[in-house]
Every structure is written in structure tokens, then in C-alpha cells.
Amino acid sequence: MKIEKFKKPKLDEYCKKLGIDTKGVRKAELIKAVYAYRRTEIDKAIESGNCLELLKHKISELADEYARNLKAKIMNRREEMQSDDNSHYLIYRVLGISNHEGSLIDEYQNTGRFLYKYAGSFLEEAASLCMFFSNSKGGKTTIENTQGQKPKTFEIDFLNDNDAVELKWRDATTDGDHITKEHTRVKVIKEHGYKPIRVMFYYPQREQAIKIQDVLKTLYSGVEGEYYAGDEAWEYITQISGYDLKSILIEIAERRDNE
């Protein structure tokens, strides 16, 4: 779970469950304490030879949490939609879409947004977890934007020694401005002395989105960075961390299929 996004009360509650004292402690310090706690837990598992088992357990717990939150979001949205104004169905009918079909389309469009968001966040966090298990000093960080005022900082998903790793579950954008923003981000990373590395697990399938990714791949190559997509992305995580994330996820998925 991304504790950086926790509000202070929720972070306090989480820390107390771990036995971390929260009285008079600022959020930034609590976050450091949580990572220190996790690191100690991992180091003990390494010493006992149970590191892979602990990683699987952590990723499974993470999946359970995301699944619960996703289910709750979808159920709440479906309830909200019961009172929606559906007068726009008139236009659907004009275009040959029945009220029933229109209802299904609206439902899947609304709930699909949650699914894509949660799927991306989960996979990126699981990949970070694999790298954290192999590099105690690595993790998420921010760097100052040296190329302009907006944004003030850029986030690095995982700073692995000198490698600034950006994790994407997929990127189907067709927005040309995306290239400009990414070019600025990559230049800033280079100016801070890091190597930009882009890891995207699922390649887009639409022609325009593929063209955008081709440009980004060239961009990374031009600054002596690295770009991995599809099978290469999974293999990168395995090589860097020593853990086969895809196999772990397949194991969890197959268990869910049989529940």
C-alpha cells in the first residue's frame, strides 16, 4: 500500500498496528519508520531463508486489499447510478443503442475507470515491492524540476542505486503533449545524475498509441536511458530484483479463479 498517500490519521492507525509509536511524530518520520520496519522484516526473512515466501505473502496481502477497495468502489458507483438522469439515452436510441445496452455501456464505462486505476496502481506497487526486497536503500523519491516551474518536482517510482525507474502497467495515451512532458521529465532525471529507465508491462494495441511509445523509446535511447515493454519489462524486474513477479501473480490469479 502506498503509505505516502495516507492521511495522517490513517497513517497513525497503520503504524500502531505495527507497534510504531506515533505520538508527536510527523508524517514524514512515520513513513521512514514504516520502511525501516519493513526492511527489518525482510532482512530477518533473508537470514532465515524465507524471503520468497514473505514476498509472496506481501503481494498476496496487497492484492487482497486492492480487490476489497475495488469491489467497494464499484458497488458504490453502481448504487449512485441508480439515481442518475438517463435522459441522454434518447441519443443512444437515435444511434441504434437500446436502453438496456446504453445502461450496460454506462455501467462498464464508469466501473472500468476504477478497474484500470486499481490494476495499474497494484502492479506498479507489486513491482516496487520486488525491487525493495532486493535493494534496502531504494524506493520512491522526488526530484526538483530544473527545466521549469510546473510541476515543481518529478516523482521517481523507484530509485534503484543510480537507475531512476518509472513503472507503468500500460500506457495507451495518444496525446502528443505526453511526449513533451516525458521529454522534460527525462531531461530533469539526467540533470540530477540518474539514468532514466521506463518499464511498461503491457504494450498498447492501438496504432496511434503504439506510435507514441515508439517515440518514447527513441527518446530514452537518445539520453542513454533504457526502455522495456511487454515481456522485456517482466524480465527486467526478474533480473533486477531476483524475483519472478509474473509467476507470483499467476499463482495468485489461479488461486482466485478456484475460490
Short mmCIF file of the C-alpha atoms (twelve columns), coordinates in Angstrom:
data_MODEL
# 
_entry.id   MODEL 
# 
loop_
_atom_site.group_PDB 
_atom_site.id 
_atom_site.type_symbol 
_atom_site.label_atom_id 
_atom_site.label_alt_id 
_atom_site.label_comp_id 
_atom_site.label_asym_id 
_atom_site.label_seq_id 
_atom_site.Cartn_x 
_atom_site.Cartn_y 
_atom_site.Cartn_z 
_atom_site.pdbx_PDB_model_num 
ATOM 1   C CA . MET A 1   0.000   0.000   0.000   1 
ATOM 2   C CA . LYS A 2   1.244   3.471   -0.828  1 
ATOM 3   C CA . ILE A 3   1.616   4.891   2.644   1 
ATOM 4   C CA . GLU A 4   2.772   8.214   1.197   1 
ATOM 5   C CA . LYS A 5   -0.834  8.836   0.158   1 
ATOM 6   C CA . PHE A 6   -2.236  8.062   3.604   1 
ATOM 7   C CA . LYS A 7   -3.661  10.961  5.554   1 
ATOM 8   C CA . LYS A 8   -2.072  11.382  8.980   1 
ATOM 9   C CA . PRO A 9   -4.896  9.701   10.995  1 
ATOM 10  C CA . LYS A 10  -4.868  6.648   8.728   1 
ATOM 11  C CA . LEU A 11  -1.073  6.507   8.835   1 
ATOM 12  C CA . ASP A 12  -1.163  6.713   12.643  1 
ATOM 13  C CA . GLU A 13  -3.596  3.813   12.774  1 
ATOM 14  C CA . TYR A 14  -1.451  1.752   10.400  1 
ATOM 15  C CA . CYS A 15  1.705   2.454   12.408  1 
ATOM 16  C CA . LYS A 16  0.066   1.484   15.680  1 
ATOM 17  C CA . LYS A 17  -0.792  -1.918  14.215  1 
ATOM 18  C CA . LEU A 18  2.921   -2.373  13.530  1 
ATOM 19  C CA . GLY A 19  3.836   -1.292  17.044  1 
ATOM 20  C CA . ILE A 20  5.319   2.035   15.923  1 
ATOM 21  C CA . ASP A 21  4.904   4.941   18.355  1 
ATOM 22  C CA . THR A 22  3.038   7.810   16.666  1 
ATOM 23  C CA . LYS A 23  2.697   10.344  19.488  1 
ATOM 24  C CA . GLY A 24  4.158   13.685  18.404  1 
ATOM 25  C CA . VAL A 25  5.756   12.133  15.305  1 
ATOM 26  C CA . ARG A 26  5.406   13.885  11.937  1 
ATOM 27  C CA . LYS A 27  4.098   12.116  8.861   1 
ATOM 28  C CA . ALA A 28  7.484   12.101  7.086   1 
ATOM 29  C CA . GLU A 29  9.134   10.454  10.072  1 
ATOM 30  C CA . LEU A 30  6.378   7.865   10.367  1 
ATOM 31  C CA . ILE A 31  6.829   6.932   6.722   1 
ATOM 32  C CA . LYS A 32  10.552  6.405   7.343   1 
ATOM 33  C CA . ALA A 33  9.703   4.299   10.391  1 
ATOM 34  C CA . VAL A 34  7.367   2.093   8.348   1 
ATOM 35  C CA . TYR A 35  10.031  1.494   5.694   1 
ATOM 36  C CA . ALA A 36  12.570  0.706   8.430   1 
ATOM 37  C CA . TYR A 37  10.110  -1.778  9.929   1 
ATOM 38  C CA . ARG A 38  9.575   -3.425  6.545   1 
ATOM 39  C CA . ARG A 39  13.303  -3.568  5.906   1 
ATOM 40  C CA . THR A 40  13.939  -5.290  9.237   1 
ATOM 41  C CA . GLU A 41  11.195  -7.791  8.447   1 
ATOM 42  C CA . ILE A 42  12.761  -8.523  5.059   1 
ATOM 43  C CA . ASP A 43  16.283  -8.848  6.478   1 
ATOM 44  C CA . LYS A 44  15.054  -11.389 9.028   1 
ATOM 45  C CA . ALA A 45  13.382  -13.365 6.232   1 
ATOM 46  C CA . ILE A 46  16.612  -13.328 4.222   1 
ATOM 47  C CA . GLU A 47  18.557  -14.645 7.205   1 
ATOM 48  C CA . SER A 48  16.050  -17.445 7.726   1 
ATOM 49  C CA . GLY A 49  15.797  -18.291 4.027   1 
ATOM 50  C CA . ASN A 50  12.118  -17.332 3.844   1 
ATOM 51  C CA . CYS A 51  12.409  -14.204 1.701   1 
ATOM 52  C CA . LEU A 52  10.459  -15.526 -1.296  1 
ATOM 53  C CA . GLU A 53  7.657   -16.758 0.956   1 
ATOM 54  C CA . LEU A 54  7.455   -13.350 2.653   1 
ATOM 55  C CA . LEU A 55  7.377   -11.539 -0.697  1 
ATOM 56  C CA . LYS A 56  4.556   -13.779 -1.950  1 
ATOM 57  C CA . HIS A 57  2.670   -13.147 1.279   1 
ATOM 58  C CA . LYS A 58  3.113   -9.368  0.992   1 
ATOM 59  C CA . ILE A 59  1.991   -9.273  -2.637  1 
ATOM 60  C CA . SER A 60  -0.987  -11.506 -1.839  1 
ATOM 61  C CA . GLU A 61  -1.974  -9.182  1.023   1 
ATOM 62  C CA . LEU A 62  -1.608  -6.227  -1.310  1 
ATOM 63  C CA . ALA A 63  -3.819  -7.920  -3.903  1 
ATOM 64  C CA . ASP A 64  -6.469  -8.649  -1.268  1 
ATOM 65  C CA . GLU A 65  -6.511  -5.013  -0.165  1 
ATOM 66  C CA . TYR A 66  -6.798  -3.678  -3.711  1 
ATOM 67  C CA . ALA A 67  -9.516  -6.221  -4.519  1 
ATOM 68  C CA . ARG A 68  -11.579 -5.185  -1.483  1 
ATOM 69  C CA . ASN A 69  -11.240 -1.487  -2.243  1 
ATOM 70  C CA . LEU A 70  -12.039 -2.022  -5.926  1 
ATOM 71  C CA . LYS A 71  -15.158 -4.028  -5.109  1 
ATOM 72  C CA . ALA A 72  -16.347 -1.323  -2.706  1 
ATOM 73  C CA . LYS A 73  -15.768 1.421   -5.282  1 
ATOM 74  C CA . ILE A 74  -17.680 -0.456  -7.970  1 
ATOM 75  C CA . MET A 75  -20.604 -1.239  -5.664  1 
ATOM 76  C CA . ASN A 76  -20.856 2.390   -4.537  1 
ATOM 77  C CA . ARG A 77  -20.780 3.650   -8.105  1 
ATOM 78  C CA . ARG A 78  -23.486 1.209   -9.181  1 
ATOM 79  C CA . GLU A 79  -25.678 2.430   -6.333  1 
ATOM 80  C CA . GLU A 80  -25.067 6.045   -7.336  1 
ATOM 81  C CA . MET A 81  -26.004 5.266   -10.931 1 
ATOM 82  C CA . GLN A 82  -29.433 4.042   -9.844  1 
ATOM 83  C CA . SER A 83  -30.454 7.682   -9.367  1 
ATOM 84  C CA . ASP A 84  -28.697 9.044   -12.476 1 
ATOM 85  C CA . ASP A 85  -30.556 11.131  -15.026 1 
ATOM 86  C CA . ASN A 86  -30.722 8.873   -18.073 1 
ATOM 87  C CA . SER A 87  -32.395 11.328  -20.413 1 
ATOM 88  C CA . HIS A 88  -29.321 11.072  -22.680 1 
ATOM 89  C CA . TYR A 89  -30.472 7.560   -23.571 1 
ATOM 90  C CA . LEU A 90  -32.621 9.290   -26.179 1 
ATOM 91  C CA . ILE A 91  -29.474 9.970   -28.207 1 
ATOM 92  C CA . TYR A 92  -28.312 6.393   -27.666 1 
ATOM 93  C CA . ARG A 93  -31.618 5.158   -29.120 1 
ATOM 94  C CA . VAL A 94  -31.315 7.515   -32.089 1 
ATOM 95  C CA . LEU A 95  -27.937 5.879   -32.777 1 
ATOM 96  C CA . GLY A 96  -29.410 2.384   -32.536 1 
ATOM 97  C CA . ILE A 97  -28.434 1.594   -28.925 1 
ATOM 98  C CA . SER A 98  -31.280 0.286   -26.764 1 
ATOM 99  C CA . ASN A 99  -31.909 1.490   -23.221 1 
ATOM 100 C CA . HIS A 100 -30.576 -1.825  -21.893 1 
ATOM 101 C CA . GLU A 101 -27.419 -1.640  -23.993 1 
ATOM 102 C CA . GLY A 102 -26.918 2.002   -23.023 1 
ATOM 103 C CA . SER A 103 -27.241 1.124   -19.354 1 
ATOM 104 C CA . LEU A 104 -24.606 -1.595  -19.667 1 
ATOM 105 C CA . ILE A 105 -22.250 0.700   -21.586 1 
ATOM 106 C CA . ASP A 106 -22.542 3.442   -18.958 1 
ATOM 107 C CA . GLU A 107 -22.002 0.966   -16.139 1 
ATOM 108 C CA . TYR A 108 -18.904 -0.577  -17.689 1 
ATOM 109 C CA . GLN A 109 -17.501 2.830   -18.586 1 
ATOM 110 C CA . ASN A 110 -17.879 4.037   -15.010 1 
ATOM 111 C CA . THR A 111 -16.636 0.892   -13.282 1 
ATOM 112 C CA . GLY A 112 -13.919 0.320   -15.879 1 
ATOM 113 C CA . ARG A 113 -12.189 3.518   -14.834 1 
ATOM 114 C CA . PHE A 114 -11.800 2.135   -11.333 1 
ATOM 115 C CA . LEU A 115 -10.504 -1.189  -12.629 1 
ATOM 116 C CA . TYR A 116 -7.806  0.414   -14.810 1 
ATOM 117 C CA . LYS A 117 -6.720  2.715   -11.990 1 
ATOM 118 C CA . TYR A 118 -6.511  -0.036  -9.392  1 
ATOM 119 C CA . ALA A 119 -4.873  -2.521  -11.769 1 
ATOM 120 C CA . GLY A 120 -2.152  -0.014  -12.604 1 
ATOM 121 C CA . SER A 121 -1.506  1.037   -9.016  1 
ATOM 122 C CA . PHE A 122 -1.395  -2.569  -7.803  1 
ATOM 123 C CA . LEU A 123 1.043   -3.783  -10.452 1 
ATOM 124 C CA . GLU A 124 3.340   -0.780  -10.016 1 
ATOM 125 C CA . GLU A 125 3.352   -1.261  -6.246  1 
ATOM 126 C CA . ALA A 126 3.985   -5.009  -6.535  1 
ATOM 127 C CA . ALA A 127 6.941   -4.373  -8.849  1 
ATOM 128 C CA . SER A 128 8.332   -1.785  -6.416  1 
ATOM 129 C CA . LEU A 129 7.982   -4.342  -3.639  1 
ATOM 130 C CA . CYS A 130 10.113  -6.830  -5.566  1 
ATOM 131 C CA . MET A 131 12.843  -4.241  -6.018  1 
ATOM 132 C CA . PHE A 132 12.631  -3.142  -2.385  1 
ATOM 133 C CA . PHE A 133 13.197  -6.735  -1.299  1 
ATOM 134 C CA . SER A 134 16.493  -6.732  -3.220  1 
ATOM 135 C CA . ASN A 135 17.625  -3.147  -2.510  1 
ATOM 136 C CA . SER A 136 17.172  -1.849  1.022   1 
ATOM 137 C CA . LYS A 137 18.219  1.687   0.087   1 
ATOM 138 C CA . GLY A 138 15.979  2.007   -2.979  1 
ATOM 139 C CA . GLY A 139 12.479  3.426   -3.143  1 
ATOM 140 C CA . LYS A 140 10.187  6.186   -4.300  1 
ATOM 141 C CA . THR A 141 11.618  9.703   -4.343  1 
ATOM 142 C CA . THR A 142 11.082  13.128  -5.883  1 
ATOM 143 C CA . ILE A 143 13.484  15.440  -7.689  1 
ATOM 144 C CA . GLU A 144 13.284  19.161  -8.350  1 
ATOM 145 C CA . ASN A 145 12.218  20.290  -11.823 1 
ATOM 146 C CA . THR A 146 15.262  22.054  -13.243 1 
ATOM 147 C CA . GLN A 147 13.565  22.763  -16.577 1 
ATOM 148 C CA . GLY A 148 10.641  24.900  -15.453 1 
ATOM 149 C CA . GLN A 149 8.173   25.855  -12.748 1 
ATOM 150 C CA . LYS A 150 5.422   23.314  -13.459 1 
ATOM 151 C CA . PRO A 151 5.485   20.817  -11.998 1 
ATOM 152 C CA . LYS A 152 7.816   21.794  -9.187  1 
ATOM 153 C CA . THR A 153 9.004   18.209  -8.792  1 
ATOM 154 C CA . PHE A 154 9.006   14.916  -10.659 1 
ATOM 155 C CA . GLU A 155 8.398   11.592  -8.967  1 
ATOM 156 C CA . ILE A 156 10.664  8.603   -9.474  1 
ATOM 157 C CA . ASP A 157 8.759   5.377   -8.833  1 
ATOM 158 C CA . PHE A 158 11.870  3.540   -7.661  1 
ATOM 159 C CA . LEU A 159 15.386  4.895   -7.407  1 
ATOM 160 C CA . ASN A 160 17.484  1.756   -7.710  1 
ATOM 161 C CA . ASP A 161 21.021  2.965   -6.997  1 
ATOM 162 C CA . ASN A 162 21.608  5.280   -9.980  1 
ATOM 163 C CA . ASP A 163 18.668  3.991   -12.029 1 
ATOM 164 C CA . ALA A 164 15.511  6.129   -11.972 1 
ATOM 165 C CA . VAL A 165 12.861  3.507   -12.751 1 
ATOM 166 C CA . GLU A 166 9.423   4.571   -13.961 1 
ATOM 167 C CA . LEU A 167 6.838   1.800   -13.661 1 
ATOM 168 C CA . LYS A 168 3.784   1.666   -15.918 1 
ATOM 169 C CA . TRP A 169 1.307   -1.161  -16.127 1 
ATOM 170 C CA . ARG A 170 0.313   0.151   -19.565 1 
ATOM 171 C CA . ASP A 171 0.259   3.474   -21.394 1 
ATOM 172 C CA . ALA A 172 -2.400  3.843   -24.067 1 
ATOM 173 C CA . THR A 173 -2.195  7.624   -24.388 1 
ATOM 174 C CA . THR A 174 -2.485  9.192   -27.836 1 
ATOM 175 C CA . ASP A 175 -1.839  12.728  -26.592 1 
ATOM 176 C CA . GLY A 176 1.123   14.353  -28.324 1 
ATOM 177 C CA . ASP A 177 1.702   16.562  -25.268 1 
ATOM 178 C CA . HIS A 178 2.584   13.382  -23.404 1 
ATOM 179 C CA . ILE A 179 5.837   13.217  -25.379 1 
ATOM 180 C CA . THR A 180 6.745   16.786  -24.444 1 
ATOM 181 C CA . LYS A 181 6.083   16.153  -20.750 1 
ATOM 182 C CA . GLU A 182 8.057   12.919  -20.792 1 
ATOM 183 C CA . HIS A 183 10.945  14.598  -22.616 1 
ATOM 184 C CA . THR A 184 11.122  17.234  -19.884 1 
ATOM 185 C CA . ARG A 185 10.977  14.603  -17.138 1 
ATOM 186 C CA . VAL A 186 13.759  12.549  -18.715 1 
ATOM 187 C CA . LYS A 187 15.998  15.618  -19.109 1 
ATOM 188 C CA . VAL A 188 15.474  16.521  -15.452 1 
ATOM 189 C CA . ILE A 189 16.395  12.990  -14.374 1 
ATOM 190 C CA . LYS A 190 19.592  13.158  -16.414 1 
ATOM 191 C CA . GLU A 191 20.491  16.532  -14.936 1 
ATOM 192 C CA . HIS A 192 20.224  15.025  -11.470 1 
ATOM 193 C CA . GLY A 193 22.772  12.405  -12.498 1 
ATOM 194 C CA . TYR A 194 20.437  9.435   -12.818 1 
ATOM 195 C CA . LYS A 195 19.725  7.051   -15.692 1 
ATOM 196 C CA . PRO A 196 16.056  7.164   -16.815 1 
ATOM 197 C CA . ILE A 197 14.515  3.715   -17.205 1 
ATOM 198 C CA . ARG A 198 10.951  3.097   -18.351 1 
ATOM 199 C CA . VAL A 199 9.302   -0.241  -17.544 1 
ATOM 200 C CA . MET A 200 5.856   -0.818  -19.073 1 
ATOM 201 C CA . PHE A 201 4.318   -4.255  -18.592 1 
ATOM 202 C CA . TYR A 202 1.586   -4.139  -21.251 1 
ATOM 203 C CA . TYR A 203 2.091   -2.567  -24.669 1 
ATOM 204 C CA . PRO A 204 -0.805  -0.606  -26.199 1 
ATOM 205 C CA . GLN A 205 -2.715  -2.161  -29.084 1 
ATOM 206 C CA . ARG A 206 -3.955  0.893   -30.984 1 
ATOM 207 C CA . GLU A 207 -1.888  2.338   -33.825 1 
ATOM 208 C CA . GLN A 208 -1.610  5.924   -32.559 1 
ATOM 209 C CA . ALA A 209 -0.732  4.820   -29.023 1 
ATOM 210 C CA . ILE A 210 1.940   2.487   -30.424 1 
ATOM 211 C CA . LYS A 211 3.445   5.397   -32.360 1 
ATOM 212 C CA . ILE A 212 3.668   7.419   -29.138 1 
ATOM 213 C CA . GLN A 213 5.522   4.556   -27.456 1 
ATOM 214 C CA . ASP A 214 7.916   4.257   -30.396 1 
ATOM 215 C CA . VAL A 215 8.788   7.931   -29.982 1 
ATOM 216 C CA . LEU A 216 9.299   7.488   -26.238 1 
ATOM 217 C CA . LYS A 217 11.562  4.504   -26.851 1 
ATOM 218 C CA . THR A 218 13.688  6.650   -29.158 1 
ATOM 219 C CA . LEU A 219 13.682  9.429   -26.557 1 
ATOM 220 C CA . TYR A 220 15.061  7.157   -23.848 1 
ATOM 221 C CA . SER A 221 17.679  5.767   -26.190 1 
ATOM 222 C CA . GLY A 222 18.765  9.306   -27.093 1 
ATOM 223 C CA . VAL A 223 19.651  10.127  -23.474 1 
ATOM 224 C CA . GLU A 224 21.373  6.780   -22.856 1 
ATOM 225 C CA . GLY A 225 18.390  5.545   -20.871 1 
ATOM 226 C CA . GLU A 226 16.598  2.218   -21.120 1 
ATOM 227 C CA . TYR A 227 13.089  1.277   -22.260 1 
ATOM 228 C CA . TYR A 228 11.405  -2.057  -21.551 1 
ATOM 229 C CA . ALA A 229 7.893   -3.083  -22.593 1 
ATOM 230 C CA . GLY A 230 5.868   -6.284  -22.595 1 
ATOM 231 C CA . ASP A 231 7.893   -9.444  -21.921 1 
ATOM 232 C CA . GLU A 232 11.067  -7.376  -21.620 1 
ATOM 233 C CA . ALA A 233 9.519   -5.428  -18.724 1 
ATOM 234 C CA . TRP A 234 8.715   -8.600  -16.765 1 
ATOM 235 C CA . GLU A 235 12.194  -9.933  -17.457 1 
ATOM 236 C CA . TYR A 236 13.753  -6.663  -16.313 1 
ATOM 237 C CA . ILE A 237 12.066  -6.918  -12.910 1 
ATOM 238 C CA . THR A 238 13.194  -10.534 -12.586 1 
ATOM 239 C CA . GLN A 239 16.800  -9.688  -13.428 1 
ATOM 240 C CA . ILE A 240 16.998  -6.583  -11.269 1 
ATOM 241 C CA . SER A 241 15.210  -7.947  -8.200  1 
ATOM 242 C CA . GLY A 242 15.824  -11.677 -8.483  1 
ATOM 243 C CA . TYR A 243 12.090  -12.356 -8.155  1 
ATOM 244 C CA . ASP A 244 9.740   -13.589 -10.880 1 
ATOM 245 C CA . LEU A 245 6.828   -11.207 -10.349 1 
ATOM 246 C CA . LYS A 246 4.744   -12.588 -13.197 1 
ATOM 247 C CA . SER A 247 4.867   -16.128 -11.802 1 
ATOM 248 C CA . ILE A 248 3.818   -14.839 -8.380  1 
ATOM 249 C CA . LEU A 249 0.842   -13.011 -9.906  1 
ATOM 250 C CA . ILE A 250 -0.176  -16.038 -11.980 1 
ATOM 251 C CA . GLU A 251 -0.196  -18.099 -8.778  1 
ATOM 252 C CA . ILE A 252 -2.451  -15.561 -7.046  1 
ATOM 253 C CA . ALA A 253 -4.770  -15.304 -10.080 1 
ATOM 254 C CA . GLU A 254 -5.161  -19.082 -10.334 1 
ATOM 255 C CA . ARG A 255 -5.973  -19.278 -6.640  1 
ATOM 256 C CA . ARG A 256 -8.691  -16.634 -7.072  1 
ATOM 257 C CA . ASP A 257 -10.107 -18.497 -10.064 1 
ATOM 258 C CA . ASN A 258 -10.673 -21.510 -7.818  1 
ATOM 259 C CA . GLU A 259 -12.226 -19.603 -4.917  1 
# 
